[in-house]
Amino acid sequence: MTADDGAPVLRPARPGEGGALFEVTRLSVAGLARGHYSAAQIEGWMGERTPAYYEALIARGGVVVADRGGAVVGFVDAEPGEITRLFLLPDAAGAGLGRRLLEIGLKTARRGHDGPVKVEATANAEGFYRRHGFRPIGRGFFSHGVGGDPIAIVKMEL
């Protein structure tokens, strides 16, 4: 399932795709965070996450995936006031897909929320968010993690 131009189709995540979201996250971190985090941090990044963790996110609603030919290559999750997750497979990065997912995440984050939209950007994603108008407001550690070592992030808002 792709658009006529070969671009991935953005659609709601479906039950049973938790394993795909798990793999997109794992492979994204392994391929795109290298050079910004230590090997030990990358190794422990997924903490206690399992495909079931992502199935629960899907069941909650709001996860949108990028589907390229029937394979999930990226996804975004948001809640009022915050983009909580945006991950792409390394080979899907750099072609505008992140921007498309971010736009969807921003619509979700603004639904029922009038203030700034926040994101906890990983070190490797800070430039991406800056290019899309986010500004740094502080530093901290990823608050949506499940076990594993703390992951340093840049708190940003739009």
Secondary structure, DSSP 8 states (H G I E B T S, - for coil): -B-TTS-BEEEE--TT-HHHHHHHHHHHHHHHSBTTB-HHHHHHTTTT--HHHHHHHHHHS--EEEEETTEEEEEEEEETTEEEEEEE-GGGTTSSHHHHHHHHHHHHHHTT--S--EEEEETTTHHHHHHTT-EEEEEEE-TT--SSS--EEEEEE-
